[in-house]
Structure formats: structure tokens, C-alpha cells
């Protein structure tokens, strides 16, 4: 059993123990062969690899790797190299030169990463900034024509709470973070350790993208680079980003959001599995977004106890926002405007019981993030139980109808969802529901500014 345990944990630690030869070439040899002086270059086009033919897809991966995730960037880029660009897809990446003010941009060919542009010592060259992200997108979209765009944000992430950089679990001590579950035979998360976790960012230059930065940059990409078309897929190879609030930040500029409700292991997506479909054919945006989710399950279902990934169709997001707003307004009216104190007490106790029950609410490693569908379902079930006890039966009936509508909206909204057994009731989209206080950054979000959910939280936390 001990041997099995170490073999499983080794699956997650391997990128930290082995420096792949191909990526060593990416970070060193490829750059040196082009005679680029890293200390003096400001904006250099190294190889003229712009293409005239239009591919079906650009797969653009924005890797903020000037931090403890560098070793995982090496693994993921090697996975992309296994597939390589072809007539169906341009695989395009930006990656940091470690510990330097430098961003290197590559066209990934099969077994041959080609350095095409280097940004050094200028306002665009520091990753984790709006200017750098927009510059990466402009380089890819202008130089490599494609019918569809998939933009993948890769790095540390914290969901809707800022400071926020997109990405995965900070693994400074991987042997402590991952634990072996003897019953399941799988590797899981040491949640006690994660209570002390930090927020990831460009550690060298201490920069990060806030949720507002993301929204503003995506808006520029859509308007200035895509003639007001939406980005087909926004992928977040990241922790905690499959949230209602994140959807509200990006819905005007993105068609499909692919993200996780839970912590991701440092190795993140398996890019060879994500991209291998393009070796034989092209796919629609919906098909590709679903494939990313399916490949994640294939990668982790036999090794990791806490995996989740969702594909969210953002065309339904306005309706879901409206449904949440209507439910919150109704609950607030029942709690504040009802002259019958007993109705208010019953409703408050019901919500409190649901929120604090592990059986009635699915909460993730960040316990302020809960699955919206499970919360709705528990509130609907409980409303039937308390219906005979409340005086305002008309409001309870209306609440039940709104919850039923909301459940159906979520099921249409999340078009593909994979979860491990422990999160079997999670249906692919979370919402912020703290039990102590509201994080100060939450008030800056588009969702909090325009939805009664914030007032519902404030009311719940003060009662």
C-alpha cells in the first residue's frame, strides 16, 4: 500500500523532479539560437512565422509562470508540443523567462516550439498585467488568422475574491498538500494546509490581474481585435473560477467559459488530450469546450479525489442573473417586509440550516464558494417542508416556482460538467456565500453591483 501511495503522489510531483529536455530548449537554446540579447531587447520579432492561411482555431495559452508554477508550465508546454499546430489549429503560447522582465511568445509546432516574439523591459513585458495580456492576444490574433479563438488563462487563481491571478494550487510543499485516501486509493487535497494558502501572482514583479482587469481586457480584445465578436472559449486552467460572479464579469465578451469549481492540481489540464482532436479534424466551439471537460475527467478520475471542471454556455447567464435577483428580492421581502415575525424566523432558520449543513450545501476548499444548484435544490425541498408552517403561502409558492426555474436554467447553462464522487451534487457553477463577512473586493464585481444577492448576503450575515 505504501508503494501505491508514493506512486500516486509521484504522478503529481513528477514535473517538480524532472526538467523536460524539450522545454529546457524552449527556455534557453531556442532563444539563444536566434541571437536575442535578453538584457536589451524591447520588442523583437525573432522568426517571421505569421501565416496567410486561416486556420479554424487559435488556441492561445497565457502562462504567468514567474512563480512557483514554472515547473508545471514546462510539463504543459511539452504536452502541447506532442500535438503541435496544423491546418486545424494554431497552438500559441506566451511564457515568462523566469526571474526576468520578459515575455516570450511561441508558435508550437509538433516537436518544435518556434520563438516568434520577445517582449523585454517595457510596459508590455511583465505578465499578470492588462497590457501584457492584451499584447499576447494581439500578437496571436493579428499574426495567425483563425475563425475561432480559445484563450486560456493559466496561473494561480482565487475565484471571485481578489487579489486574483488565474491558475492552480500553489504547491511549494507538494508532499504535504496531496494526501493519500486509503479507502478510495486516490490522491486528495490536505484541506487543513490549504487554510493557510497564499494568493498566486507574478512573484518576481508582484503583479496580478483583478477580476476587473480581466473584464476590461476581454472587452478590448473583443472590440479592438475581433470586430466586436466574442471570444469563442475562455478557459481558466485555474482554481475556483467556475463561478456565477466570474460569468458576470466575462459574459459580454465570451461565448463559453471552461473552469473548475474546486482546486486544480498543479499539473492542471492535460493539453495533449485537450488538443489531440485537431490531429484529424476540426470541431465547433461547443464541441471543443465539452472536449476540454471530458479530457480533464480522463486525466484525473483514477488519481485525484477532488476534480471538477465545467463548460458554461454564457448566453444563458443573463437569465440566471435575473432568476437569482428575483429570488433574493422575494426572500428579502419575506424577511424584512413581513409583519409576521414567525415567518421571518422560519425562513432565516431554514436558510441557515441549509448553508451550514454539509449534506444540504456543497462547499469547496474555499468554503465561501458553494454549488448554486445544490443550494437551490435544498431550499426548494425545505420550502415544501415549511409551507404549512408559514402564513404567507403565496410567497412560498412563488419562491418554489422561481427555484424550479433556476434549477432548469443552471442545467441549460452548464452544458458539460465532470465531478469526483465526493462532489456528486455539484452541477458546475458556484456562487459566493460566506458565513462570516463579505470580502471587500466582492463589492467591486459586476454581479454585486447589479444583483440583490449582495443585499441578501448582507441581510443574512447581520441577522
C-alpha positions as a printed NumPy array, in Angstrom:
array([[  0.   ,   0.   ,   0.   ],
       [  2.854,   2.411,   0.772],
       [  4.336,   1.745,  -2.648],
       [  0.974,   2.56 ,  -4.273],
       [  0.721,   5.711,  -2.226],
       [  4.089,   7.013,  -3.342],
       [  3.422,   6.096,  -6.958],
       [  0.191,   8.078,  -6.951],
       [  1.715,  11.108,  -5.281],
       [  4.629,  10.884,  -7.707],
       [  2.114,  11.481, -10.501],
       [  1.586,  14.982,  -9.122],
       [  5.222,  15.609,  -8.172],
       [  6.922,  14.408, -11.348],
       [  7.074,  17.846, -13.016],
       [  8.978,  19.103,  -9.967],
       [ 11.519,  16.29 , -10.163],
       [ 12.21 ,  16.159, -13.907],
       [ 13.091,  19.094, -16.162],
       [ 11.949,  18.007, -19.628],
       [ 14.656,  18.367, -22.249],
       [ 12.364,  19.887, -24.846],
       [ 11.264,  22.704, -22.548],
       [ 14.833,  23.348, -21.49 ],
       [ 15.321,  24.065, -25.184],
       [ 12.347,  26.437, -25.167],
       [ 13.687,  28.47 , -22.273],
       [ 17.314,  28.518, -23.381],
       [ 18.515,  27.058, -26.672],
       [ 15.714,  28.344, -28.901],
       [ 16.197,  31.899, -27.686],
       [ 19.99 ,  31.743, -27.893],
       [ 19.895,  30.354, -31.426],
       [ 18.107,  33.48 , -32.585],
       [ 20.798,  35.731, -31.095],
       [ 18.36 ,  37.644, -28.949],
       [ 20.033,  39.681, -26.234],
       [ 17.711,  39.22 , -23.278],
       [ 19.014,  42.261, -21.409],
       [ 18.485,  44.787, -24.166],
       [ 15.602,  43.663, -26.379],
       [ 12.446,  45.745, -26.033],
       [ 10.202,  44.247, -28.697],
       [ 11.787,  41.788, -31.079],
       [ 10.192,  39.667, -33.768],
       [ 12.509,  36.683, -33.786],
       [ 11.071,  34.495, -36.523],
       [  8.602,  35.585, -39.176],
       [  6.049,  32.841, -38.656],
       [  2.921,  34.8  , -39.485],
       [  0.628,  32.736, -41.672],
       [ -1.575,  33.739, -44.579],
       [ -3.915,  30.764, -44.466],
       [ -6.762,  30.941, -41.966],
       [ -6.912,  28.061, -39.512],
       [-10.138,  27.017, -37.871],
       [ -8.76 ,  27.692, -34.398],
       [ -6.27 ,  29.734, -32.441],
       [ -5.509,  28.051, -29.122],
       [ -3.831,  30.824, -27.121],
       [ -2.349,  29.933, -23.731],
       [ -1.323,  32.815, -21.473],
       [  1.089,  31.318, -18.94 ],
       [  2.02 ,  33.51 , -15.983],
       [  4.879,  31.332, -14.804],
       [  7.14 ,  33.778, -12.965],
       [  6.313,  31.949,  -9.754],
       [  6.363,  28.511,  -8.127],
       [  4.317,  27.031, -11.018],
       [  7.172,  27.254, -13.503],
       [  7.834,  23.523, -13.378],
       [  4.212,  22.798, -14.279],
       [  4.406,  25.206, -17.226],
       [  7.226,  23.05 , -18.546],
       [  5.073,  19.949, -18.356],
       [  2.059,  21.577, -20.002],
       [  4.06 ,  23.07 , -22.881],
       [  5.628,  19.695, -23.547],
       [  2.113,  18.25 , -23.777],
       [  1.238,  20.858, -26.427],
       [  4.429,  20.051, -28.354],
       [  3.294,  16.422, -28.598],
       [  0.384,  17.567, -30.803],
       [  1.64 ,  20.735, -32.462],
       [ -0.052,  23.21 , -34.771],
       [ -1.619,  22.106, -38.054],
       [ -4.214,  23.255, -40.572],
       [ -6.937,  22.934, -37.936],
       [ -5.29 ,  24.802, -35.053],
       [ -2.54 ,  27.283, -34.272],
       [ -1.145,  26.494, -30.81 ],
       [  0.218,  29.784, -29.477],
       [  1.707,  30.458, -26.071],
       [  3.229,  33.223, -24.044],
       [  5.535,  32.222, -21.193],
       [  7.784,  34.163, -18.812],
       [ 11.552,  33.995, -18.815],
       [ 11.979,  33.123, -15.169],
       [ 13.043,  35.959, -12.868],
       [ 13.269,  38.443, -15.759],
       [ 11.125,  41.244, -17.132],
       [ 10.5  ,  39.249, -20.281],
       [  7.643,  37.511, -22.076],
       [  8.406,  35.06 , -24.895],
       [  5.801,  34.153, -27.493],
       [  5.889,  30.853, -29.371],
       [  4.149,  29.059, -32.172],
       [  4.069,  25.434, -31.027],
       [  4.828,  23.048, -33.868],
       [  4.986,  19.305, -33.367],
       [  8.265,  18.593, -31.553],
       [  9.42 ,  22.137, -32.355],
       [  8.468,  25.259, -30.405],
       [  9.24 ,  28.323, -32.561],
       [ 10.05 ,  31.573, -30.789],
       [  8.343,  34.381, -32.725],
       [  8.428,  37.419, -30.446],
       [ 10.138,  38.605, -27.274],
       [  8.931,  41.463, -25.097],
       [ 11.624,  42.712, -22.704],
       [ 11.955,  45.636, -20.29 ],
       [  8.82 ,  47.516, -21.325],
       [  5.293,  48.074, -20.05 ],
       [  4.066,  45.054, -22.008],
       [  6.669,  42.563, -20.862],
       [  5.553,  41.923, -17.273],
       [  2.958,  39.156, -17.116],
       [ -0.056,  39.468, -14.864],
       [ -0.996,  42.914, -16.205],
       [ -3.763,  44.057, -18.535],
       [ -1.251,  45.444, -21.037],
       [  0.637,  42.159, -21.181],
       [ -2.499,  40.03 , -21.614],
       [ -3.831,  42.286, -24.359],
       [ -0.442,  42.287, -26.068],
       [ -0.393,  38.496, -26.057],
       [ -3.87 ,  38.341, -27.6  ],
       [ -2.999,  40.978, -30.213],
       [  0.168,  39.103, -31.249],
       [ -1.758,  35.849, -31.656],
       [ -4.867,  37.166, -33.388],
       [ -3.119,  39.582, -35.762],
       [ -0.329,  37.22 , -36.832],
       [ -2.307,  33.979, -37.006],
       [ -5.715,  34.348, -38.699],
       [ -8.338,  31.925, -37.418],
       [-12.101,  31.503, -37.457],
       [-12.316,  30.717, -33.744],
       [-10.403,  31.871, -30.679],
       [ -9.78 ,  29.949, -27.454],
       [ -7.96 ,  31.987, -24.813],
       [ -6.612,  30.006, -21.858],
       [ -5.562,  31.855, -18.706],
       [ -3.018,  29.794, -16.791],
       [ -1.693,  30.526, -13.3  ],
       [ -2.769,  30.852,  -9.659],
       [ -6.409,  31.743,  -9.007],
       [ -8.733,  32.516,  -6.117],
       [-12.186,  32.759,  -7.661],
       [-14.14 ,  35.974,  -7.251],
       [-12.097,  37.146,  -4.264],
       [ -9.239,  39.466,  -5.286],
       [ -6.256,  39.624,  -5.402],
       [ -6.729,  37.09 ,  -8.158],
       [ -4.49 ,  35.501, -10.735],
       [ -5.788,  32.646, -12.817],
       [ -4.263,  29.356, -12.07 ],
       [ -3.773,  26.406,  -9.907],
       [ -2.877,  25.428,  -6.417],
       [  0.371,  26.869,  -5.098],
       [  2.472,  23.78 ,  -4.498],
       [  5.529,  24.801,  -2.511],
       [  5.376,  21.594,  -0.476],
       [  3.572,  19.079,  -2.7  ],
       [  4.231,  16.095,  -0.456],
       [  2.207,  17.82 ,   2.288],
       [ -0.606,  19.223,   0.127],
       [ -1.574,  15.935,  -1.519],
       [ -2.696,  13.132,   0.785],
       [ -3.486,   9.511,   0.072],
       [ -7.01 ,   8.233,   0.754],
       [ -6.732,   4.575,   1.769],
       [-10.414,   3.864,   1.099],
       [-10.545,   5.214,  -2.439],
       [ -6.917,   4.628,  -3.367],
       [ -6.789,   8.185,  -4.782],
       [ -4.795,  11.324,  -4.058],
       [ -6.729,  14.214,  -2.497],
       [ -6.24 ,  17.674,  -1.004],
       [ -4.975,  18.329,   2.518],
       [ -7.583,  20.991,   3.301],
       [ -6.118,  21.842,   6.712],
       [ -2.948,  23.002,   4.985],
       [ -4.895,  24.964,   2.4  ],
       [ -6.466,  27.069,   5.113],
       [ -3.049,  28.778,   5.217],
       [ -2.639,  29.096,   1.464],
       [ -1.484,  32.289,  -0.258],
       [ -2.689,  34.014,  -3.387],
       [ -0.676,  33.393,  -6.541],
       [  0.789,  36.14 ,  -8.658],
       [  3.856,  37.112, -10.667],
       [  6.144,  36.67 ,  -7.699],
       [  9.101,  38.452,  -9.276],
       [  7.258,  41.699, -10.062],
       [  4.315,  41.281,  -7.657],
       [  1.636,  41.933, -10.235],
       [ -1.732,  40.271, -10.627],
       [ -4.911,  40.527, -12.659],
       [ -8.003,  41.566, -10.736],
       [-11.41 ,  40.431, -11.925],
       [-11.965,  43.97 , -13.178],
       [ -8.704,  43.798, -15.162],
       [ -9.915,  40.618, -16.797],
       [-13.256,  42.091, -17.782],
       [-11.683,  45.257, -19.2  ],
       [ -9.041,  43.349, -21.169],
       [-11.55 ,  40.909, -22.654],
       [-13.668,  43.884, -23.679],
       [-10.685,  45.36 , -25.552],
       [ -9.893,  42.034, -27.216],
       [-13.485,  41.672, -28.403],
       [-13.833,  45.227, -29.67 ],
       [-10.363,  46.048, -30.984],
       [ -9.148,  42.671, -32.231],
       [-12.301,  40.699, -33.102],
       [-14.569,  43.425, -34.529],
       [-16.973,  43.082, -31.592],
       [-17.178,  39.299, -31.913],
       [-16.993,  37.343, -28.719],
       [-14.088,  35.076, -27.819],
       [-15.371,  31.572, -28.516],
       [-13.877,  29.918, -25.419],
       [-12.348,  31.414, -22.301],
       [-10.567,  28.628, -20.449],
       [ -9.31 ,  29.093, -16.929],
       [ -6.751,  26.452, -16.07 ],
       [ -7.25 ,  27.594, -12.539],
       [ -8.728,  27.109,  -9.105],
       [-12.288,  28.131,  -8.227],
       [-13.162,  30.091, -11.382],
       [-16.427,  28.337, -12.369],
       [-18.496,  30.919, -10.547],
       [-21.655,  32.886, -11.218],
       [-19.769,  36.081, -10.46 ],
       [-16.964,  35.259, -12.904],
       [-19.579,  34.613, -15.581],
       [-20.978,  38.078, -14.951],
       [-17.542,  39.614, -15.453],
       [-16.984,  37.993, -18.868],
       [-20.409,  37.187, -20.372],
       [-20.438,  40.175, -22.747],
       [-17.175,  39.11 , -24.392],
       [-17.125,  35.289, -24.233],
       [-19.388,  32.511, -25.51 ],
       [-18.195,  29.536, -23.424],
       [-16.405,  29.504, -20.078],
       [-14.433,  26.396, -19.084],
       [-13.309,  26.391, -15.452],
       [-13.188,  24.464, -12.186],
       [-15.275,  24.911,  -9.055],
       [-12.507,  23.429,  -6.911],
       [ -8.737,  23.442,  -6.541],
       [ -6.81 ,  22.143,  -9.541],
       [ -3.644,  20.101,  -9.09 ],
       [ -0.509,  21.916, -10.21 ],
       [ -0.333,  19.847, -13.386],
       [ -3.677,  21.32 , -14.497],
       [ -5.16 ,  20.375, -17.837],
       [ -3.632,  17.591, -19.919],
       [ -3.02 ,  19.572, -23.086],
       [ -2.114,  16.645, -25.311],
       [ -5.544,  15.155, -24.538],
       [ -7.248,  18.527, -24.978],
       [ -5.673,  19.133, -28.389],
       [ -5.391,  15.681, -29.95 ],
       [ -8.805,  16.012, -31.636],
       [ -7.251,  18.541, -34.044],
       [ -4.856,  15.928, -35.41 ],
       [ -7.677,  14.517, -37.535],
       [-10.421,  17.139, -37.742],
       [-11.762,  20.458, -36.551],
       [-14.641,  20.938, -34.125],
       [-17.257,  23.535, -33.236],
       [-16.761,  25.796, -30.189],
       [-19.332,  23.834, -28.203],
       [-17.72 ,  20.51 , -29.111],
       [-14.254,  21.766, -28.215],
       [-15.355,  23.251, -24.891],
       [-17.024,  19.964, -23.947],
       [-13.934,  18.026, -25.014],
       [-11.737,  20.015, -22.63 ],
       [-14.034,  18.977, -19.79 ],
       [-14.072,  15.322, -20.842],
       [-10.27 ,  15.22 , -21.124],
       [ -9.983,  16.532, -17.552],
       [-12.017,  13.625, -16.212],
       [ -9.923,  11.175, -18.206],
       [ -6.781,  12.678, -16.714],
       [ -7.803,  12.597, -13.048],
       [-10.651,  10.169, -12.403],
       [ -8.266,   7.406, -11.321],
       [ -5.771,   9.52 ,  -9.377],
       [ -7.393,  12.597,  -7.801],
       [-10.289,  12.802,  -5.335],
       [-11.238,  16.473,  -5.782],
       [-11.529,  17.095,  -9.515],
       [-14.248,  19.272, -11.068],
       [-14.484,  21.012, -14.445],
       [-17.398,  22.713, -16.158],
       [-18.338,  24.111, -19.549],
       [-20.727,  27.039, -19.127],
       [-22.74 ,  28.448, -22.048],
       [-22.82 ,  32.148, -21.211],
       [-25.76 ,  33.013, -23.435],
       [-27.975,  31.867, -20.543],
       [-26.166,  33.95 , -17.956],
       [-28.447,  36.976, -18.122],
       [-31.449,  34.786, -17.335],
       [-29.661,  33.114, -14.427],
       [-28.673,  36.513, -13.019],
       [-32.302,  37.626, -13.261],
       [-33.515,  34.488, -11.534],
       [-31.075,  34.954,  -8.635],
       [-32.081,  38.605,  -8.344],
       [-35.801,  37.741,  -8.22 ],
       [-35.286,  35.022,  -5.604],
       [-33.234,  37.35 ,  -3.419],
       [-35.758,  40.176,  -3.661],
       [-38.536,  37.798,  -2.678],
       [-36.599,  36.386,   0.286],
       [-35.624,  39.874,   1.453],
       [-39.248,  40.955,   1.237],
       [-40.333,  37.924,   3.246],
       [-37.65 ,  38.566,   5.864],
       [-37.948,  42.345,   6.128],
       [-41.385,  43.292,   4.944],
       [-43.452,  40.53 ,   6.502],
       [-45.26 ,  41.738,   9.647],
       [-45.433,  38.156,  10.87 ],
       [-42.207,  37.558,  12.82 ],
       [-42.683,  33.799,  12.82 ],
       [-42.437,  33.634,   9.002],
       [-39.194,  35.57 ,   9.119],
       [-37.733,  33.313,  11.812],
       [-38.744,  30.138,   9.987],
       [-37.205,  31.319,   6.719],
       [-33.998,  32.505,   8.37 ],
       [-33.57 ,  29.256,  10.281],
       [-34.185,  27.31 ,   7.079],
       [-31.55 ,  29.21 ,   5.09 ],
       [-29.089,  28.99 ,   7.988],
       [-29.615,  25.242,   8.377],
       [-29.045,  24.648,   4.667],
       [-25.948,  26.841,   4.463],
       [-24.277,  25.154,   7.427],
       [-25.091,  21.575,   6.504],
       [-22.571,  19.542,   4.55 ],
       [-25.408,  17.354,   3.312],
       [-27.528,  20.255,   2.067],
       [-24.811,  22.519,   0.67 ],
       [-21.752,  21.595,  -1.38 ],
       [-18.924,  23.876,  -0.259],
       [-15.445,  23.69 ,  -1.742],
       [-11.939,  24.111,  -0.329],
       [-12.652,  27.815,  -0.182],
       [-15.709,  27.306,   1.996],
       [-17.237,  30.625,   0.905],
       [-17.826,  29.102,  -2.538],
       [-20.857,  26.811,  -2.786],
       [-22.59 ,  24.984,  -5.614],
       [-25.613,  27.04 ,  -6.683],
       [-27.697,  24.112,  -7.955],
       [-27.359,  22.123,  -4.713],
       [-28.282,  25.208,  -2.659],
       [-31.339,  25.845,  -4.835],
       [-32.417,  22.194,  -4.603],
       [-32.099,  22.131,  -0.805],
       [-34.008,  25.399,  -0.468],
       [-36.758,  24.054,  -2.72 ],
       [-37.037,  20.806,  -0.73 ],
       [-37.074,  22.708,   2.563],
       [-39.704,  25.17 ,   1.338],
       [-42.104,  22.257,   0.85 ],
       [-41.481,  21.16 ,   4.441],
       [-42.095,  24.615,   5.959],
       [-45.006,  25.508,   3.675],
       [-47.684,  24.554,   6.204],
       [-45.92 ,  26.5  ,   8.979],
       [-45.768,  29.908,   7.331],
       [-48.591,  32.372,   6.967],
       [-47.55 ,  33.855,   3.624],
       [-48.164,  30.78 ,   1.498],
       [-48.388,  32.819,  -1.689],
       [-44.773,  33.962,  -1.33 ],
       [-43.62 ,  30.404,  -0.583],
       [-45.336,  29.174,  -3.749],
       [-43.69 ,  31.948,  -5.762],
       [-40.322,  31.057,  -4.237],
       [-40.788,  27.423,  -5.221],
       [-41.602,  28.387,  -8.802],
       [-38.533,  30.632,  -9.027],
       [-36.298,  27.891,  -7.612],
       [-37.637,  25.385, -10.125],
       [-36.974,  27.885, -12.905],
       [-33.457,  28.449, -11.556],
       [-32.651,  24.738, -11.432],
       [-33.674,  24.375, -15.07 ],
       [-31.623,  27.426, -16.049],
       [-28.493,  26.012, -14.395],
       [-28.971,  22.695, -16.163],
       [-29.147,  24.503, -19.523],
       [-26.356,  26.905, -18.557],
       [-23.807,  24.213, -17.648],
       [-23.629,  22.098, -20.795],
       [-20.891,  19.755, -19.567],
       [-19.772,  19.016, -16.037],
       [-17.468,  16.404, -14.523],
       [-17.004,  15.896, -10.791],
       [-15.45 ,  13.388,  -8.444],
       [-17.669,  11.231,  -6.216],
       [-17.319,  13.495,  -3.179],
       [-18.886,  16.382,  -5.144],
       [-21.641,  14.34 ,  -6.772],
       [-24.276,  17.015,  -6.05 ],
       [-22.24 ,  19.824,  -7.631],
       [-23.627,  20.768, -11.03 ],
       [-20.908,  23.012, -12.394],
       [-21.378,  26.597, -11.22 ],
       [-20.651,  28.113,  -7.813],
       [-21.716,  31.275,  -6.038],
       [-20.15 ,  33.298,  -3.244],
       [-21.835,  32.661,   0.112],
       [-19.583,  33.475,   3.091],
       [-20.678,  32.679,   6.634],
       [-18.738,  35.404,   8.475],
       [-18.197,  38.511,   6.373],
       [-18.117,  39.674,   2.777],
       [-14.651,  40.112,   1.266],
       [-14.002,  43.776,   0.462],
       [-13.192,  43.037,  -3.198],
       [-16.618,  41.465,  -3.735],
       [-18.335,  44.841,  -3.782],
       [-16.354,  45.79 ,  -6.911],
       [-17.713,  42.921,  -9.   ],
       [-20.344,  43.431, -11.689],
       [-22.577,  40.839, -10.057],
       [-22.507,  42.511,  -6.646],
       [-23.166,  45.913,  -8.182],
       [-26.209,  44.78 , -10.153],
       [-27.78 ,  41.907,  -8.241],
       [-29.739,  41.628,  -4.999],
       [-27.586,  38.663,  -3.949],
       [-25.261,  41.147,  -2.215],
       [-28.171,  42.553,  -0.184],
       [-29.278,  39.009,   0.626],
       [-25.786,  38.209,   1.946],
       [-25.657,  41.412,   3.976],
       [-29.056,  40.709,   5.476],
       [-28.207,  37.072,   6.243],
       [-24.884,  37.954,   7.891],
       [-26.399,  40.646,  10.128],
       [-29.353,  38.633,  11.404]])
